Amino acid sequence: KIGDGELKPRLATEAAKEPQPELHIRGDKAVRYERVAQAMSAARETGVRKIGFITEPEPK
């Protein structure tokens, strides 16, 4: 987990790398979509170009 104050600086550091790593966002039912949208917005603002989502498969 990353706190609000360290999110943008950390994203900016990663965005400056070549090749740029992909940002993986893990879904969690307990987290409001607003928080996910904030993370995606921060990624875009800092120059992150690759965003992926990690999900857990539904149990059979």
C-alpha distance matrix in Angstrom:
0.0 3.8 6.7 9.8 11.9 10.3 9.6 13.4 14.3 12.0 13.2 16.7 16.7 15.9 18.4 21.1 21.1 24.1 23.7 20.6 17.9 16.8 13.5 12.4 10.9 10.7 12.6 12.2 15.3 13.8 12.1 14.9 16.0 16.2 12.4 12.7 15.8 14.3 11.8 15.0 17.1 15.2 15.4 19.0 19.7 18.5 20.5 18.3 20.9 19.4 16.9 16.7 15.5 14.8 16.5 17.9 21.7 23.7 25.3 29.1
3.8 0.0 3.8 6.7 8.3 6.5 6.1 9.9 10.8 9.0 10.6 13.8 14.0 13.9 16.3 18.7 19.3 22.6 22.6 19.4 17.2 16.5 13.1 13.1 11.9 12.7 14.7 14.7 17.6 16.0 13.6 15.6 16.4 15.7 11.9 12.5 14.9 12.7 10.3 13.7 15.1 12.6 13.2 16.9 17.0 15.7 18.1 16.4 19.4 18.6 16.5 17.2 16.6 16.7 18.9 20.7 24.5 26.6 28.5 32.2
6.7 3.8 0.0 3.8 5.5 5.6 6.3 9.7 10.9 10.4 12.1 14.7 15.5 16.1 18.0 20.3 21.5 24.9 25.2 21.9 20.1 19.4 16.0 16.2 14.5 15.5 16.8 16.4 18.7 16.5 14.0 15.4 16.5 15.1 11.5 13.2 15.1 12.2 10.8 14.5 15.2 12.6 14.2 17.6 17.0 16.1 19.1 18.1 21.3 21.0 18.9 19.9 19.3 19.7 21.6 23.5 27.2 29.0 31.0 34.7
9.8 6.7 3.8 0.0 3.8 5.6 5.4 7.9 9.9 10.5 11.4 13.6 15.3 16.2 17.3 19.7 21.5 24.9 25.3 21.8 20.5 19.7 16.2 16.9 15.1 16.6 17.5 17.4 19.5 17.3 14.3 14.8 15.4 13.3 10.1 12.1 13.1 9.7 9.2 12.8 12.6 10.0 12.5 15.4 14.4 14.1 17.4 16.8 20.1 20.4 18.4 19.9 19.6 20.7 22.6 24.9 28.5 30.2 32.6 36.2
11.9 8.3 5.5 3.8 0.0 3.8 5.8 7.2 8.0 9.5 11.3 12.6 14.0 15.7 17.0 18.7 20.7 24.3 25.2 21.9 21.0 20.8 17.7 19.0 17.8 19.6 20.9 20.9 23.2 21.0 18.0 18.6 19.1 16.8 13.8 15.5 16.2 12.6 11.9 15.1 14.5 11.3 13.7 16.4 14.7 13.8 17.4 17.4 21.0 21.7 20.3 22.2 22.3 23.5 25.7 28.0 31.7 33.6 35.9 39.5
10.3 6.5 5.6 5.6 3.8 0.0 3.8 5.9 5.6 6.1 8.6 10.2 10.8 12.4 14.3 15.9 17.5 21.2 22.0 18.8 17.8 18.0 15.2 16.6 16.0 18.0 19.9 20.4 23.1 21.3 18.4 19.5 19.7 18.0 14.6 15.5 16.5 13.3 11.5 14.5 14.5 11.0 12.3 15.5 14.2 12.5 15.7 15.4 19.0 19.5 18.3 20.2 20.6 21.5 24.1 26.5 30.1 32.4 34.6 38.2
9.6 6.1 6.3 5.4 5.8 3.8 0.0 3.8 5.7 5.3 6.1 8.6 10.1 10.7 12.1 14.5 16.1 19.5 20.0 16.5 15.4 15.0 11.9 13.5 12.8 15.1 17.1 18.0 20.8 19.5 16.3 17.1 16.8 15.2 11.9 12.2 13.1 10.1 7.9 10.7 11.0 7.6 8.7 12.1 11.4 10.0 13.0 12.2 15.7 16.1 14.7 16.7 17.2 18.5 21.2 23.8 27.4 29.7 32.2 35.7
13.4 9.9 9.7 7.9 7.2 5.9 3.8 0.0 3.8 5.4 5.0 6.0 8.6 9.9 10.2 12.3 14.7 18.0 18.8 15.4 15.2 15.1 12.6 14.9 14.7 17.6 19.5 20.8 23.5 22.4 19.0 19.2 18.3 16.4 13.7 13.8 13.6 10.5 8.7 10.6 9.8 6.0 7.3 10.0 8.4 6.7 10.2 10.4 14.1 15.3 14.7 17.4 18.6 20.5 23.4 26.3 29.7 32.1 34.8 38.2
14.3 10.8 10.9 9.9 8.0 5.6 5.7 3.8 0.0 3.8 5.5 5.1 6.3 8.8 9.8 10.8 13.1 16.8 18.1 15.1 15.1 16.0 14.0 16.6 17.0 19.8 22.1 23.4 26.3 25.1 21.9 22.5 21.9 20.0 17.1 17.2 17.4 14.3 12.3 14.0 13.5 9.7 10.2 12.7 11.0 8.3 11.4 11.8 15.6 16.9 16.8 19.5 20.9 22.5 25.6 28.4 31.8 34.4 36.9 40.3
12.0 9.0 10.4 10.5 9.5 6.1 5.3 5.4 3.8 0.0 3.8 5.4 5.1 6.4 8.6 10.2 11.4 15.1 15.9 12.9 12.3 13.2 11.2 13.6 14.4 17.0 19.8 21.2 24.4 23.6 20.6 21.7 21.1 19.9 16.7 16.2 17.0 14.5 11.6 13.4 13.9 10.3 9.7 12.9 12.2 9.3 11.6 10.8 14.5 15.0 14.7 17.0 18.3 19.6 22.8 25.4 28.9 31.6 34.0 37.4
13.2 10.6 12.1 11.4 11.3 8.6 6.1 5.0 5.5 3.8 0.0 3.8 5.4 5.1 6.0 8.7 10.3 13.5 14.0 10.6 10.2 10.6 8.6 11.6 12.5 15.8 18.3 20.3 23.5 23.1 19.9 20.6 19.3 18.2 15.4 14.3 14.6 12.6 9.6 10.4 11.0 7.7 6.2 9.3 9.2 6.3 8.1 7.1 10.8 11.5 11.5 14.2 16.0 17.8 21.1 24.1 27.4 30.2 32.8 36.1
16.7 13.8 14.7 13.6 12.6 10.2 8.6 6.0 5.1 5.4 3.8 0.0 3.8 5.4 5.0 6.3 9.0 12.4 13.6 10.6 11.5 12.7 11.6 14.9 16.1 19.5 22.0 24.1 27.1 26.7 23.3 23.8 22.3 20.9 18.4 17.4 17.2 14.9 12.4 12.8 12.5 9.2 8.0 9.8 8.7 5.0 6.9 7.6 11.3 13.0 13.9 17.0 19.2 21.2 24.7 27.7 30.9 33.7 36.5 39.6
16.7 14.0 15.5 15.3 14.0 10.8 10.1 8.6 6.3 5.1 5.4 3.8 0.0 3.8 5.5 5.4 7.0 10.8 12.3 9.9 10.6 12.7 12.1 15.3 17.1 20.1 23.1 25.1 28.4 28.0 24.9 25.9 24.7 23.6 20.7 19.7 20.0 17.8 15.0 15.6 15.8 12.5 11.0 13.2 12.5 8.7 9.8 9.7 13.1 14.2 15.3 18.0 20.2 21.7 25.3 28.1 31.3 34.3 36.8 40.0
15.9 13.9 16.1 16.2 15.7 12.4 10.7 9.9 8.8 6.4 5.1 5.4 3.8 0.0 3.8 5.4 5.5 8.9 9.6 6.7 6.8 8.9 8.8 12.2 14.5 17.6 20.7 23.1 26.5 26.5 23.6 24.7 23.3 22.7 19.9 18.2 18.8 17.3 14.0 14.1 15.1 12.3 9.8 12.1 12.6 9.1 9.1 7.7 10.5 11.0 12.2 14.6 17.1 18.6 22.3 25.1 28.1 31.3 33.8 36.9
18.4 16.3 18.0 17.3 17.0 14.3 12.1 10.2 9.8 8.6 6.0 5.0 5.5 3.8 0.0 3.8 5.5 8.1 8.9 5.8 7.4 9.1 9.4 13.1 15.3 18.8 21.6 24.3 27.5 27.7 24.5 25.1 23.2 22.4 20.1 18.2 18.0 16.7 13.8 13.1 13.6 11.3 8.4 9.7 10.2 6.8 5.7 5.0 7.8 9.4 11.3 14.4 17.3 19.5 23.1 26.3 29.1 32.2 35.0 37.9
21.1 18.7 20.3 19.7 18.7 15.9 14.5 12.3 10.8 10.2 8.7 6.3 5.4 5.4 3.8 0.0 3.8 6.7 8.6 6.9 9.5 12.0 12.9 16.6 18.9 22.3 25.3 27.8 31.1 31.2 28.1 28.7 26.9 25.9 23.6 21.9 21.6 20.1 17.3 16.8 16.9 14.4 11.9 12.8 12.6 9.0 8.0 8.5 10.7 12.6 14.9 18.0 21.0 22.9 26.6 29.7 32.5 35.7 38.4 41.3
21.1 19.3 21.5 21.5 20.7 17.5 16.1 14.7 13.1 11.4 10.3 9.0 7.0 5.5 5.5 3.8 0.0 3.8 5.7 5.0 7.3 10.7 12.4 15.8 18.7 21.8 25.1 27.8 31.2 31.6 28.7 29.7 27.9 27.5 25.0 23.0 23.2 22.0 18.8 18.2 19.1 16.7 13.8 15.1 15.6 12.1 10.7 10.0 11.5 12.4 14.9 17.3 20.4 21.9 25.7 28.5 31.2 34.6 37.1 39.8
24.1 22.6 24.9 24.9 24.3 21.2 19.5 18.0 16.8 15.1 13.5 12.4 10.8 8.9 8.1 6.7 3.8 0.0 2.9 4.8 7.9 11.2 13.8 17.1 20.3 23.4 26.6 29.6 33.1 33.8 31.0 31.9 29.9 29.8 27.4 25.1 25.2 24.4 21.3 20.2 21.1 19.3 16.0 16.7 17.7 14.6 12.3 11.5 11.8 12.5 15.6 17.8 21.2 22.8 26.5 29.3 31.6 35.2 37.7 40.2
23.7 22.6 25.2 25.3 25.2 22.0 20.0 18.8 18.1 15.9 14.0 13.6 12.3 9.6 8.9 8.6 5.7 2.9 0.0 3.8 6.3 9.4 12.5 15.5 18.9 21.9 25.1 28.3 31.7 32.7 30.0 31.1 28.9 29.1 26.9 24.2 24.5 24.2 20.9 19.5 20.9 19.4 15.9 16.6 18.2 15.4 12.8 11.2 10.9 10.9 14.0 15.9 19.3 20.8 24.5 27.2 29.4 33.0 35.5 37.8
20.6 19.4 21.9 21.8 21.9 18.8 16.5 15.4 15.1 12.9 10.6 10.6 9.9 6.7 5.8 6.9 5.0 4.8 3.8 0.0 3.8 6.6 9.2 12.5 15.7 18.9 22.0 25.1 28.5 29.3 26.6 27.5 25.3 25.4 23.2 20.6 20.8 20.4 17.1 15.8 17.2 15.7 12.2 13.2 14.9 12.1 9.7 7.7 7.9 8.0 10.8 13.1 16.5 18.3 22.0 25.0 27.3 30.8 33.4 36.0
17.9 17.2 20.1 20.5 21.0 17.8 15.4 15.2 15.1 12.3 10.2 11.5 10.6 6.8 7.4 9.5 7.3 7.9 6.3 3.8 0.0 3.8 6.5 9.3 12.8 15.7 19.0 22.0 25.5 26.5 23.9 25.2 23.3 23.8 21.3 18.7 19.5 19.3 15.7 14.8 16.9 15.5 11.9 13.7 15.8 13.2 11.5 8.4 8.9 7.3 9.2 10.6 13.7 15.0 18.7 21.5 24.0 27.5 30.0 32.6
16.8 16.5 19.4 19.7 20.8 18.0 15.0 15.1 16.0 13.2 10.6 12.7 12.7 8.9 9.1 12.0 10.7 11.2 9.4 6.6 3.8 0.0 3.8 6.3 9.7 12.7 15.7 19.0 22.4 23.6 21.2 22.3 20.2 21.0 18.8 15.8 16.7 17.1 13.6 12.2 14.9 14.2 10.6 12.3 15.1 13.3 11.6 7.9 7.7 4.8 5.7 6.8 10.0 11.7 15.4 18.4 20.8 24.2 26.9 29.5
13.5 13.1 16.0 16.2 17.7 15.2 11.9 12.6 14.0 11.2 8.6 11.6 12.1 8.8 9.4 12.9 12.4 13.8 12.5 9.2 6.5 3.8 0.0 3.8 6.5 9.9 12.9 15.9 19.3 20.2 17.6 18.7 16.9 17.6 15.1 12.3 13.5 13.7 10.1 9.3 12.3 11.4 8.2 10.8 13.4 11.9 11.2 7.6 8.5 6.1 4.7 6.0 8.3 10.1 13.8 16.9 19.8 22.9 25.7 28.6
12.4 13.1 16.2 16.9 19.0 16.6 13.5 14.9 16.6 13.6 11.6 14.9 15.3 12.2 13.1 16.6 15.8 17.1 15.5 12.5 9.3 6.3 3.8 0.0 3.8 6.4 9.6 12.8 16.3 17.5 15.4 16.9 15.3 16.8 14.4 11.3 13.4 14.2 10.7 10.3 13.8 13.5 10.9 13.5 16.3 15.2 14.8 11.1 11.6 8.6 6.0 4.8 5.5 6.4 10.1 13.1 16.1 19.2 21.9 24.9
10.9 11.9 14.5 15.1 17.8 16.0 12.8 14.7 17.0 14.4 12.5 16.1 17.1 14.5 15.3 18.9 18.7 20.3 18.9 15.7 12.8 9.7 6.5 3.8 0.0 3.8 6.4 9.4 12.8 13.9 11.6 13.2 11.7 13.4 11.0 7.9 10.6 11.7 8.6 8.8 12.5 12.6 10.9 13.5 16.2 15.8 16.0 12.7 13.5 10.9 7.5 6.2 4.8 5.9 8.7 11.9 15.1 17.7 20.5 23.7
10.7 12.7 15.5 16.6 19.6 18.0 15.1 17.6 19.8 17.0 15.8 19.5 20.1 17.6 18.8 22.3 21.8 23.4 21.9 18.9 15.7 12.7 9.9 6.4 3.8 0.0 3.8 6.5 10.1 11.6 10.2 12.5 11.8 14.2 11.9 9.3 12.6 13.9 11.3 12.0 15.6 15.8 14.5 17.2 19.8 19.5 19.8 16.5 17.2 14.3 10.9 8.7 5.8 4.6 6.2 8.7 12.3 14.6 17.2 20.6
12.6 14.7 16.8 17.5 20.9 19.9 17.1 19.5 22.1 19.8 18.3 22.0 23.1 20.7 21.6 25.3 25.1 26.6 25.1 22.0 19.0 15.7 12.9 9.6 6.4 3.8 0.0 3.8 6.7 8.9 7.8 9.8 9.3 12.3 10.8 8.4 11.7 13.7 12.0 12.6 16.0 16.9 16.2 18.5 21.0 21.3 21.8 18.7 19.2 16.6 12.8 10.6 7.1 6.4 5.9 8.2 11.4 12.9 15.8 19.1
12.2 14.7 16.4 17.4 20.9 20.4 18.0 20.8 23.4 21.2 20.3 24.1 25.1 23.1 24.3 27.8 27.8 29.6 28.3 25.1 22.0 19.0 15.9 12.8 9.4 6.5 3.8 0.0 3.8 5.4 5.5 8.5 9.4 12.3 10.8 9.6 13.2 14.7 13.6 15.0 18.0 18.7 18.6 21.1 23.2 23.6 24.5 21.6 22.5 20.1 16.3 14.3 10.9 9.7 8.5 9.4 12.5 13.2 15.5 19.1
15.3 17.6 18.7 19.5 23.2 23.1 20.8 23.5 26.3 24.4 23.5 27.1 28.4 26.5 27.5 31.1 31.2 33.1 31.7 28.5 25.5 22.4 19.3 16.3 12.8 10.1 6.7 3.8 0.0 3.8 5.6 7.6 9.1 12.3 11.7 11.2 14.3 16.1 15.8 17.1 19.8 20.9 21.2 23.3 25.4 26.2 27.2 24.5 25.3 22.9 19.2 17.2 13.6 12.7 10.7 11.1 13.5 13.1 15.3 18.7
13.8 16.0 16.5 17.3 21.0 21.3 19.5 22.4 25.1 23.6 23.1 26.7 28.0 26.5 27.7 31.2 31.6 33.8 32.7 29.3 26.5 23.6 20.2 17.5 13.9 11.6 8.9 5.4 3.8 0.0 3.8 6.6 9.5 11.7 10.6 11.3 14.5 15.5 15.5 17.5 19.8 20.4 21.3 23.7 25.3 26.0 27.5 25.1 26.4 24.4 20.7 19.2 15.9 15.1 13.7 14.1 16.8 16.5 18.4 21.8
12.1 13.6 14.0 14.3 18.0 18.4 16.3 19.0 21.9 20.6 19.9 23.3 24.9 23.6 24.5 28.1 28.7 31.0 30.0 26.6 23.9 21.2 17.6 15.4 11.6 10.2 7.8 5.5 5.6 3.8 0.0 3.8 6.4 8.3 6.8 7.7 10.9 11.7 11.8 13.9 16.0 16.7 17.7 20.1 21.5 22.4 24.0 21.8 23.2 21.6 17.9 16.9 14.1 14.1 13.5 14.9 17.9 18.2 20.5 24.0
14.9 15.6 15.4 14.8 18.6 19.5 17.1 19.2 22.5 21.7 20.6 23.8 25.9 24.7 25.1 28.7 29.7 31.9 31.1 27.5 25.2 22.3 18.7 16.9 13.2 12.5 9.8 8.5 7.6 6.6 3.8 0.0 3.8 5.3 5.7 7.1 9.1 10.3 11.5 13.2 14.7 16.0 17.5 19.2 20.6 22.1 23.7 21.9 23.1 21.9 18.3 17.8 15.1 15.9 15.4 17.2 19.8 19.9 22.6 25.8
16.0 16.4 16.5 15.4 19.1 19.7 16.8 18.3 21.9 21.1 19.3 22.3 24.7 23.3 23.2 26.9 27.9 29.9 28.9 25.3 23.3 20.2 16.9 15.3 11.7 11.8 9.3 9.4 9.1 9.5 6.4 3.8 0.0 3.8 5.4 5.0 6.2 8.6 9.9 10.5 12.2 14.2 15.3 16.5 18.3 20.1 21.3 19.4 20.3 19.1 15.6 15.3 13.0 14.6 14.4 16.9 19.2 19.7 22.8 25.8
16.2 15.7 15.1 13.3 16.8 18.0 15.2 16.4 20.0 19.9 18.2 20.9 23.6 22.7 22.4 25.9 27.5 29.8 29.1 25.4 23.8 21.0 17.6 16.8 13.4 14.2 12.3 12.3 12.3 11.7 8.3 5.3 3.8 0.0 3.8 5.5 5.1 6.2 8.8 9.9 10.4 12.3 14.2 15.3 16.3 18.4 20.1 18.9 20.2 19.7 16.5 17.0 15.4 17.3 17.6 20.3 22.8 23.4 26.5 29.5
12.4 11.9 11.5 10.1 13.8 14.6 11.9 13.7 17.1 16.7 15.4 18.4 20.7 19.9 20.1 23.6 25.0 27.4 26.9 23.2 21.3 18.8 15.1 14.4 11.0 11.9 10.8 10.8 11.7 10.6 6.8 5.7 5.4 3.8 0.0 3.8 5.4 5.0 6.3 8.7 9.8 10.5 12.4 14.3 15.3 16.7 18.6 17.1 18.9 18.3 15.1 15.6 14.0 15.6 16.4 19.0 22.0 23.0 25.8 29.2
12.7 12.5 13.2 12.1 15.5 15.5 12.2 13.8 17.2 16.2 14.3 17.4 19.7 18.2 18.2 21.9 23.0 25.1 24.2 20.6 18.7 15.8 12.3 11.3 7.9 9.3 8.4 9.6 11.2 11.3 7.7 7.1 5.0 5.5 3.8 0.0 3.8 5.4 5.2 6.3 8.6 9.9 10.6 12.5 14.3 15.6 16.8 14.8 16.1 15.0 11.6 11.9 10.4 12.4 13.5 16.5 19.4 20.7 23.8 27.0
15.8 14.9 15.1 13.1 16.2 16.5 13.1 13.6 17.4 17.0 14.6 17.2 20.0 18.8 18.0 21.6 23.2 25.2 24.5 20.8 19.5 16.7 13.5 13.4 10.6 12.6 11.7 13.2 14.3 14.5 10.9 9.1 6.2 5.1 5.4 3.8 0.0 3.8 5.4 5.0 6.0 8.5 9.8 10.5 12.2 14.3 15.5 14.1 15.2 14.9 11.9 13.1 12.3 15.0 16.3 19.5 22.1 23.4 26.7 29.7
14.3 12.7 12.2 9.7 12.6 13.3 10.1 10.5 14.3 14.5 12.6 14.9 17.8 17.3 16.7 20.1 22.0 24.4 24.2 20.4 19.3 17.1 13.7 14.2 11.7 13.9 13.7 14.7 16.1 15.5 11.7 10.3 8.6 6.2 5.0 5.4 3.8 0.0 3.8 5.4 5.0 6.1 8.6 9.9 10.4 12.3 14.3 13.5 15.5 15.7 13.2 14.9 14.5 17.0 18.6 21.7 24.6 26.1 29.2 32.4
11.8 10.3 10.8 9.2 11.9 11.5 7.9 8.7 12.3 11.6 9.6 12.4 15.0 14.0 13.8 17.3 18.8 21.3 20.9 17.1 15.7 13.6 10.1 10.7 8.6 11.3 12.0 13.6 15.8 15.5 11.8 11.5 9.9 8.8 6.3 5.2 5.4 3.8 0.0 3.8 5.4 5.1 6.2 8.7 9.9 10.7 12.5 10.9 13.1 12.9 10.3 12.1 12.0 14.3 16.5 19.6 22.8 24.7 27.7 31.0
15.0 13.7 14.5 12.8 15.1 14.5 10.7 10.6 14.0 13.4 10.4 12.8 15.6 14.1 13.1 16.8 18.2 20.2 19.5 15.8 14.8 12.2 9.3 10.3 8.8 12.0 12.6 15.0 17.1 17.5 13.9 13.2 10.5 9.9 8.7 6.3 5.0 5.4 3.8 0.0 3.8 5.5 5.0 6.3 8.7 10.0 10.8 9.1 10.4 10.4 7.9 10.2 10.8 13.9 16.2 19.7 22.4 24.4 27.8 30.7
17.1 15.1 15.2 12.6 14.5 14.5 11.0 9.8 13.5 13.9 11.0 12.5 15.8 15.1 13.6 16.9 19.1 21.1 20.9 17.2 16.9 14.9 12.3 13.8 12.5 15.6 16.0 18.0 19.8 19.8 16.0 14.7 12.2 10.4 9.8 8.6 6.0 5.0 5.4 3.8 0.0 3.8 5.4 5.1 6.2 8.7 10.0 9.8 11.4 12.5 10.9 13.7 14.5 17.7 19.9 23.4 26.1 27.9 31.3 34.3
15.2 12.6 12.6 10.0 11.3 11.0 7.6 6.0 9.7 10.3 7.7 9.2 12.5 12.3 11.3 14.4 16.7 19.3 19.4 15.7 15.5 14.2 11.4 13.5 12.6 15.8 16.9 18.7 20.9 20.4 16.7 16.0 14.2 12.3 10.5 9.9 8.5 6.1 5.1 5.5 3.8 0.0 3.8 5.5 5.1 6.2 8.7 8.7 11.4 12.7 11.5 14.4 15.5 18.2 20.8 24.2 27.2 29.3 32.4 35.6
15.4 13.2 14.2 12.5 13.7 12.3 8.7 7.3 10.2 9.7 6.2 8.0 11.0 9.8 8.4 11.9 13.8 16.0 15.9 12.2 11.9 10.6 8.2 10.9 10.9 14.5 16.2 18.6 21.2 21.3 17.7 17.5 15.3 14.2 12.4 10.6 9.8 8.6 6.2 5.0 5.4 3.8 0.0 3.8 5.5 5.3 6.3 5.1 7.9 9.0 8.3 11.5 13.3 16.2 19.2 22.6 25.5 28.0 31.1 34.2
19.0 16.9 17.6 15.4 16.4 15.5 12.1 10.0 12.7 12.9 9.3 9.8 13.2 12.1 9.7 12.8 15.1 16.7 16.6 13.2 13.7 12.3 10.8 13.5 13.5 17.2 18.5 21.1 23.3 23.7 20.1 19.2 16.5 15.3 14.3 12.5 10.5 9.9 8.7 6.3 5.1 5.5 3.8 0.0 3.8 5.5 5.2 5.5 7.0 9.3 9.3 12.9 15.0 18.3 21.2 24.8 27.4 29.7 33.1 35.9
19.7 17.0 17.0 14.4 14.7 14.2 11.4 8.4 11.0 12.2 9.2 8.7 12.5 12.6 10.2 12.6 15.6 17.7 18.2 14.9 15.8 15.1 13.4 16.3 16.2 19.8 21.0 23.2 25.4 25.3 21.5 20.6 18.3 16.3 15.3 14.3 12.2 10.4 9.9 8.7 6.2 5.1 5.5 3.8 0.0 3.8 5.6 7.6 10.0 12.7 12.8 16.4 18.3 21.4 24.3 27.8 30.6 32.9 36.2 39.1
18.5 15.7 16.1 14.1 13.8 12.5 10.0 6.7 8.3 9.3 6.3 5.0 8.7 9.1 6.8 9.0 12.1 14.6 15.4 12.1 13.2 13.3 11.9 15.2 15.8 19.5 21.3 23.6 26.2 26.0 22.4 22.1 20.1 18.4 16.7 15.6 14.3 12.3 10.7 10.0 8.7 6.2 5.3 5.5 3.8 0.0 3.8 5.9 9.2 11.8 12.5 16.1 18.3 21.1 24.3 27.7 30.6 33.2 36.3 39.3
20.5 18.1 19.1 17.4 17.4 15.7 13.0 10.2 11.4 11.6 8.1 6.9 9.8 9.1 5.7 8.0 10.7 12.3 12.8 9.7 11.5 11.6 11.2 14.8 16.0 19.8 21.8 24.5 27.2 27.5 24.0 23.7 21.3 20.1 18.6 16.8 15.5 14.3 12.5 10.8 10.0 8.7 6.3 5.2 5.6 3.8 0.0 3.8 6.1 9.3 11.0 14.8 17.6 20.6 23.9 27.4 30.0 32.8 36.0 38.8
18.3 16.4 18.1 16.8 17.4 15.4 12.2 10.4 11.8 10.8 7.1 7.6 9.7 7.7 5.0 8.5 10.0 11.5 11.2 7.7 8.4 7.9 7.6 11.1 12.7 16.5 18.7 21.6 24.5 25.1 21.8 21.9 19.4 18.9 17.1 14.8 14.1 13.5 10.9 9.1 9.8 8.7 5.1 5.5 7.6 5.9 3.8 0.0 3.8 6.0 7.5 11.2 14.1 16.9 20.4 23.8 26.4 29.3 32.4 35.2
20.9 19.4 21.3 20.1 21.0 19.0 15.7 14.1 15.6 14.5 10.8 11.3 13.1 10.5 7.8 10.7 11.5 11.8 10.9 7.9 8.9 7.7 8.5 11.6 13.5 17.2 19.2 22.5 25.3 26.4 23.2 23.1 20.3 20.2 18.9 16.1 15.2 15.5 13.1 10.4 11.4 11.4 7.9 7.0 10.0 9.2 6.1 3.8 0.0 3.8 6.6 10.1 13.6 16.6 20.0 23.5 25.7 28.6 31.9 34.3
19.4 18.6 21.0 20.4 21.7 19.5 16.1 15.3 16.9 15.0 11.5 13.0 14.2 11.0 9.4 12.6 12.4 12.5 10.9 8.0 7.3 4.8 6.1 8.6 10.9 14.3 16.6 20.1 22.9 24.4 21.6 21.9 19.1 19.7 18.3 15.0 14.9 15.7 12.9 10.4 12.5 12.7 9.0 9.3 12.7 11.8 9.3 6.0 3.8 0.0 3.8 6.7 10.4 13.2 16.6 20.1 22.1 25.2 28.4 30.8
16.9 16.5 18.9 18.4 20.3 18.3 14.7 14.7 16.8 14.7 11.5 13.9 15.3 12.2 11.3 14.9 14.9 15.6 14.0 10.8 9.2 5.7 4.7 6.0 7.5 10.9 12.8 16.3 19.2 20.7 17.9 18.3 15.6 16.5 15.1 11.6 11.9 13.2 10.3 7.9 10.9 11.5 8.3 9.3 12.8 12.5 11.0 7.5 6.6 3.8 0.0 3.8 7.0 10.1 13.4 17.0 19.2 22.1 25.3 27.9
16.7 17.2 19.9 19.9 22.2 20.2 16.7 17.4 19.5 17.0 14.2 17.0 18.0 14.6 14.4 18.0 17.3 17.8 15.9 13.1 10.6 6.8 6.0 4.8 6.2 8.7 10.6 14.3 17.2 19.2 16.9 17.8 15.3 17.0 15.6 11.9 13.1 14.9 12.1 10.2 13.7 14.4 11.5 12.9 16.4 16.1 14.8 11.2 10.1 6.7 3.8 0.0 3.8 6.7 9.9 13.5 15.5 18.6 21.7 24.2
15.5 16.6 19.3 19.6 22.3 20.6 17.2 18.6 20.9 18.3 16.0 19.2 20.2 17.1 17.3 21.0 20.4 21.2 19.3 16.5 13.7 10.0 8.3 5.5 4.8 5.8 7.1 10.9 13.6 15.9 14.1 15.1 13.0 15.4 14.0 10.4 12.3 14.5 12.0 10.8 14.5 15.5 13.3 15.0 18.3 18.3 17.6 14.1 13.6 10.4 7.0 3.8 0.0 3.8 6.5 10.1 12.5 15.2 18.4 21.2
14.8 16.7 19.7 20.7 23.5 21.5 18.5 20.5 22.5 19.6 17.8 21.2 21.7 18.6 19.5 22.9 21.9 22.8 20.8 18.3 15.0 11.7 10.1 6.4 5.9 4.6 6.4 9.7 12.7 15.1 14.1 15.9 14.6 17.3 15.6 12.4 15.0 17.0 14.3 13.9 17.7 18.2 16.2 18.3 21.4 21.1 20.6 16.9 16.6 13.2 10.1 6.7 3.8 0.0 3.8 7.0 9.7 12.8 15.6 18.5
16.5 18.9 21.6 22.6 25.7 24.1 21.2 23.4 25.6 22.8 21.1 24.7 25.3 22.3 23.1 26.6 25.7 26.5 24.5 22.0 18.7 15.4 13.8 10.1 8.7 6.2 5.9 8.5 10.7 13.7 13.5 15.4 14.4 17.6 16.4 13.5 16.3 18.6 16.5 16.2 19.9 20.8 19.2 21.2 24.3 24.3 23.9 20.4 20.0 16.6 13.4 9.9 6.5 3.8 0.0 3.8 6.4 9.1 12.1 15.1
17.9 20.7 23.5 24.9 28.0 26.5 23.8 26.3 28.4 25.4 24.1 27.7 28.1 25.1 26.3 29.7 28.5 29.3 27.2 25.0 21.5 18.4 16.9 13.1 11.9 8.7 8.2 9.4 11.1 14.1 14.9 17.2 16.9 20.3 19.0 16.5 19.5 21.7 19.6 19.7 23.4 24.2 22.6 24.8 27.8 27.7 27.4 23.8 23.5 20.1 17.0 13.5 10.1 7.0 3.8 0.0 3.8 6.5 8.8 12.0
21.7 24.5 27.2 28.5 31.7 30.1 27.4 29.7 31.8 28.9 27.4 30.9 31.3 28.1 29.1 32.5 31.2 31.6 29.4 27.3 24.0 20.8 19.8 16.1 15.1 12.3 11.4 12.5 13.5 16.8 17.9 19.8 19.2 22.8 22.0 19.4 22.1 24.6 22.8 22.4 26.1 27.2 25.5 27.4 30.6 30.6 30.0 26.4 25.7 22.1 19.2 15.5 12.5 9.7 6.4 3.8 0.0 3.8 6.3 8.8
23.7 26.6 29.0 30.2 33.6 32.4 29.7 32.1 34.4 31.6 30.2 33.7 34.3 31.3 32.2 35.7 34.6 35.2 33.0 30.8 27.5 24.2 22.9 19.2 17.7 14.6 12.9 13.2 13.1 16.5 18.2 19.9 19.7 23.4 23.0 20.7 23.4 26.1 24.7 24.4 27.9 29.3 28.0 29.7 32.9 33.2 32.8 29.3 28.6 25.2 22.1 18.6 15.2 12.8 9.1 6.5 3.8 0.0 3.8 6.3
25.3 28.5 31.0 32.6 35.9 34.6 32.2 34.8 36.9 34.0 32.8 36.5 36.8 33.8 35.0 38.4 37.1 37.7 35.5 33.4 30.0 26.9 25.7 21.9 20.5 17.2 15.8 15.5 15.3 18.4 20.5 22.6 22.8 26.5 25.8 23.8 26.7 29.2 27.7 27.8 31.3 32.4 31.1 33.1 36.2 36.3 36.0 32.4 31.9 28.4 25.3 21.7 18.4 15.6 12.1 8.8 6.3 3.8 0.0 3.8
29.1 32.2 34.7 36.2 39.5 38.2 35.7 38.2 40.3 37.4 36.1 39.6 40.0 36.9 37.9 41.3 39.8 40.2 37.8 36.0 32.6 29.5 28.6 24.9 23.7 20.6 19.1 19.1 18.7 21.8 24.0 25.8 25.8 29.5 29.2 27.0 29.7 32.4 31.0 30.7 34.3 35.6 34.2 35.9 39.1 39.3 38.8 35.2 34.3 30.8 27.9 24.2 21.2 18.5 15.1 12.0 8.8 6.3 3.8 0.0
